[in-house]
Amino acid sequence: MKRVIVAYEKITKEILDLLIDTYPLGYDFDDIISFKNARGETIKALEVNAPTTIYLIKISTKLEEAMEFYSEDEYFFEDNKDFDINLTEEDS
């Protein structure tokens, strides 16, 4: 099974559906995986499993907001693919 790291900007509706199915009430500290990427940077992610792929979804403020809004409105993703939040910190 292959592993794919996905940032919020690259998330698809299918991956967002997997996230909501896996974490219907949101996620907590115990669900977060930390690892080093090829550049030695620490990445924090959520793991979701598809039939042939394990997705590691990078944690970000945008991801949290998208999960919250999408779980309340299934059309949120189609209507707001370029959804943006004014952040006070740099979001990586």
Secondary structure, 3 states (H helix, E strand, C coil): CEEEEECHHHCCHHHHHHHHHHCCCCCCHHHEEEEECCCCCEEEEEEEECCCEEEEEECCHHHHHHHHHHHHCCCHHHHCCCCCCCCCCCCC
